[in-house]
Amino acid sequence: MTTESTLPSSAAEIENLMAEERKFPPSPGFVAQANAKASLYEEAERDFEAFWAKLARERVAWYRPFDTTLEWDLPFAKWFTGGTLNVAYNCIDRHVERGLGSKVAYHWIGEPGDTRTITYADLQREVSKAANALLELGVRTGDRVAIYMPMIPELPIAMLACARIGAPHTVVFGGFSAEALAGRIQDSQAKMVITADGGWRRGKAAMLKGAVDEALDTAPTIEKVLVVRRIGEHDIPVHMEPGRDFWWHDIVERQSDQHTPVPVDSEHMLYLLYTSGTTAKPKGILHTSAGYLVGTSFTHEMIFDLKPDDVYWCAADIGWVTGHSYIVYGPLANAATGIMYEGTPDTPAWDRWWQIIEDYKVSILYCAPTAIRAFMKQGEQWPRQHDLSSLRLLGSVGEPINPEAWLWYHEHIGGGNAPIVDTWWQTETGMILITPLPGVTTTKPGSATFAFPGISVDVVDGNGQSVPLGGGGYLVLKRPWPAMLRGIYGDPERYKQTYWSRFPGMYFAGDGAKRDTEGYLWLLGRVDDVMNVSGHRISTIEVESALVDDKRVAEAAVVGKNDPITGQAIFAFVILKSGIEADDDLANALRDHVAKVISPIAKPKFLMFTPDLPKTRSGKIMRRLLRDIAEGRKLGDTTTLADSNVVTTIRERSGVAEEV
């Protein structure tokens, strides 16, 4: 039976999607010093299992070496079986043992302006004390620990303490509701919560402990709660339940700073991380130890061209997988010096990031396209006030980046010199899978380019057949990789149905992609972010890129709205750059611009100017809420929104959206 593709399929649409012709080859100077070499691709393809086995032997300190590189019982993988290791030892102790104890692990900046500098020796002491505290409070190897914290140093310390004793953690983003926290505790059967009284956000105290108390009303497995004092009781009283709740400074600080890491099996669960944003039961994505450490550390070193003296800043929140893989485990395994920042990029002003980069001489910046577009909206005068010459490499993560944002990032942040690594991966993949290799890859603005060495990626049609170059379809992975999820916690059947049933023998990522005639990959976002207008399949990213191509537009989000004539009509939500006035003439000009760039079929029927868009704290636009607004439906789950007031504002304006 033929299954119709839900992705752009006409020749004109595919040709438009791949119209970007600007190319940026690596500079000779960067090539000469680059970590990555083109030969990596050939080596990995020759024998991908041998490729990963060699890296595992080189990059991991094993207590017992592994016997077998890969056991693959589709769709279940085991990597480096027979081996034992400790992830925290690999991230901390071995660096101290080889003389790197005085090297800075993290420069931490609190939103109010307080700072801490933590060396690897400091980290070893603090993680050891935290591990001893967990043991005193009854946590043992195999017990699950929920962590619900702001971006403070105790967050990675808590994660590493769990890893040190072999207790899997589940980090719940500090912006989630009590209900979301309770659901994750219930599913993981966590024994303990580590939290804080609160954190600082946009100059205000964002309290957390009250949400923990509320969550525990329906989470009976929790026996102990460990609380970091970040805000202080002088602002808002914090309830502490006797016998259950303990202050970090009372319990952790009095512990011995000596602790021997616990060896665990290569496939021992390191953490659970729950997907969010739907009303269905959250999926507990399960990641294990050895393969995850190999995948994240190697990709981190190669993709970011990491050098010993680099100052590396991944500006994500640790509550998301980007923070797990590229703030904590990957960088620390590589003995990197990282930046951690507690607050928002606009507090106290829109140059906060650029001030941090100047102050700490940051050389690598990794952030989301949403942040880049927000900076574009404010204008280049903010970064221009600061010396950003220390930046030598830029990265993008979280969603496809439109070419205009890519070019703005390259020119105004990278000074026209720093290469950009536009990366694609997921919570489920654990590590970056599609990316340029700096010093090797000629980049195109908006394209994530090619699969990382050792990764087998394809673009297939509705029948699972590989599409020729120049075509679009579904993004799939055709063989296992070390950091891949090992399943959905407690539900192997759901794991098979969710990721491996659509195309037999292949992992379906849920994303659409296209390949141009040179083989470059262009990510289109989720396949449900596709509109059917008069029988034409048009991706949201295509229309959004056309809108942002106009110099007056900072950001745009597009959804399909049911239409009795065309099936769906395009509804565009547009944020203008600072100082640009919204009016009917501009709305019509933007519609005409889309029609010219893509096709009259893609011209939005509705266009609304809005000051903001509904986003998660990680910066992803929640298009399903925009669809609810466009259709006039009751809003779905809003627990993961960074600012719930945004949807209220948009809904109030939606009745006056311009219609052609």
Buried (B, 14 or more C-beta within 10 A) or exposed (E): EEEEBBBBBBEEBBEBBBEBEEEBEBEEEBBEEBBBBEEBBEBBEEEBBEBBBEBBBEBBEBEEEBEBBBEEEEBBBBBBBBBBBBBBBBBBBBBBEEEBBEBBBBBBBBBEEEEEEBBBBBBBBBBBBBBBBBBBBEBEEEBBBBBBBBBBBBBBBBBBBBBBBBBBBBBBBBBBBBBBBBBBBBBBBBBBBBBBBBBBBEEEBBBBBBBBBBBBEEBEBBBBBBBBBBBEEEEEEBEBEEEEBBBBEEBBEEBEEEBEBBBBBBBBBBBBBBBBBEEEEBBBBBBBBBBBBBBBBBBBBBBBBBBEEBBBBBBBBBBBBBBBBBBBBBBBBBBBBBBBBBBBBBBBEBBBBBBBBBBBEBBBBBBBBBBBBBBBBBBEEBBEBBEBEBBBBBBBBBBBBBBBBBBBBBEBBBEEBBBBBBBBBBBBBBBBBBBBBBBBBEBBBBBBBBBBBBBBBBBBBBEBEBBEBBBBBBBBBBBBBBBBBBBBBEBEEBBBEBBBEBBEEBBBBBBBBBBBEBEBBBBBBBBEBBBBBEEBBBBBBBBBBBBBBBEBBBBBBBBBBEBEEBBBBBBBBBBBBEEBEBEEEBBEEBBEBBBEBBBEBBBBBBBBBBEBBBBBBBBBBBBBBBBBBBBEEEBBBBBBBBBBEBBEBBBEBBEEBBEE
